[in-house]
Amino acid sequence: MNYYPHHIGDFNTRTLHLSRLERGIYRDMRDLYFDKEAPLLADTGRLFRLLRVSTPEEIAAAQNVLEDFFVLTDAGWVDADAEAQIQAY
């Protein structure tokens, strides 16, 4: 997908507990998810390299985001909301 709806109010409500760093990483994760139309890589080393997540602070933030918004499956890190939007597309 080269476009997905971004509802500001919904995003803000879902992410109020995140730091600015976590919010940025979450947006990057969603962009990658929609671009590939597939779950994020299960291998966090490879995933974080794609997302340019490298410092200890960024790695910790990315782990928090994965645990908050994604579920690890055999296919990779799945975001139910993104999956529903992709299916609707």
Backbone torsions as a table, in degrees:
resi	resn	phi	psi	omega
1	MET	NA	137.2	175.3
2	ASN	-102.4	4.4	178.6
3	TYR	-152.1	142.1	169.1
4	TYR	-146.2	149.3	-179.3
5	PRO	-70.4	135.7	176.8
6	HIS	-120.6	102.9	-179.9
7	HIS	-88.7	108.4	-172.1
8	ILE	-57.2	-47.5	-179.0
9	GLY	-61.6	-44.5	178.5
10	ASP	-63.0	-44.7	-180.0
11	PHE	-61.5	-47.3	-179.2
12	ASN	-61.8	-42.0	179.8
13	THR	-62.8	-43.6	-178.9
14	ARG	-69.0	-25.5	-170.4
15	THR	-114.3	13.8	-178.5
16	LEU	-58.1	-29.8	-177.5
17	HIS	-82.5	-5.8	-176.8
18	LEU	-88.4	151.8	171.1
19	SER	-75.6	168.7	177.1
20	ARG	-60.0	-39.5	178.5
21	LEU	-62.5	-46.1	179.3
22	GLU	-62.7	-41.1	178.6
23	ARG	-61.3	-43.0	178.5
24	GLY	-63.3	-42.9	178.8
25	ILE	-65.4	-40.3	178.7
26	TYR	-61.2	-44.2	177.5
27	ARG	-61.0	-43.1	178.5
28	ASP	-62.7	-39.7	178.8
29	MET	-63.9	-43.8	179.2
30	ARG	-65.4	-41.0	177.1
31	ASP	-58.9	-45.4	179.4
32	LEU	-64.1	-42.7	179.6
33	TYR	-58.4	-49.9	-178.9
34	PHE	-69.9	-35.7	178.4
35	ASP	-62.2	-43.2	-178.6
36	LYS	-86.6	-16.9	-175.1
37	GLU	52.2	44.5	-177.1
38	ALA	-158.5	159.3	176.4
39	PRO	-57.3	155.2	176.2
40	LEU	-70.4	151.6	-179.4
41	LEU	-54.7	136.5	177.7
42	ALA	-69.2	-32.1	179.3
43	ASP	-74.5	101.7	-175.1
44	THR	-64.7	-28.3	176.6
45	GLY	-60.4	-48.7	178.5
46	ARG	-69.1	-40.7	179.0
47	LEU	-60.9	-48.3	-177.3
48	PHE	-65.7	-31.4	175.5
49	ARG	-64.9	-43.4	177.3
50	LEU	-60.6	-35.0	-177.7
51	LEU	-88.7	-0.6	-177.7
52	ARG	61.8	36.8	176.6
53	VAL	-96.5	115.5	-173.1
54	SER	-139.1	-31.6	-177.5
55	THR	-78.3	158.3	177.9
56	PRO	-55.6	-38.4	178.8
57	GLU	-64.9	-42.4	178.8
58	GLU	-67.0	-40.6	179.3
59	ILE	-62.4	-45.2	178.3
60	ALA	-62.3	-41.6	179.3
61	ALA	-64.4	-43.6	-179.6
62	ALA	-64.6	-39.4	177.3
63	GLN	-62.1	-42.7	178.0
64	ASN	-60.0	-44.0	-179.1
65	VAL	-64.3	-45.0	178.3
66	LEU	-58.2	-45.7	-177.9
67	GLU	-67.1	-31.7	-178.2
68	ASP	-79.3	-35.7	-168.1
69	PHE	-121.0	-10.2	-174.1
70	PHE	-126.7	157.5	176.0
71	VAL	-121.6	128.7	179.4
72	LEU	-78.6	122.5	178.3
73	THR	-125.5	178.8	175.8
74	ASP	-61.6	-27.0	-179.7
75	ALA	-82.3	-16.6	-176.8
76	GLY	129.7	-163.5	-179.9
77	TRP	-81.2	114.7	-175.1
78	VAL	-102.4	135.7	173.6
79	ASP	-112.1	111.0	-175.2
80	ALA	-59.2	-39.8	179.3
81	ASP	-63.2	-45.8	179.6
82	ALA	-64.1	-41.0	178.7
83	GLU	-59.2	-43.6	-179.7
84	ALA	-63.6	-40.8	178.9
85	GLN	-67.5	-38.1	178.7
86	ILE	-66.2	-43.1	179.0
87	GLN	-63.3	-38.9	179.0
88	ALA	-67.2	-31.0	-179.1
89	TYR	-67.4	NA	NA
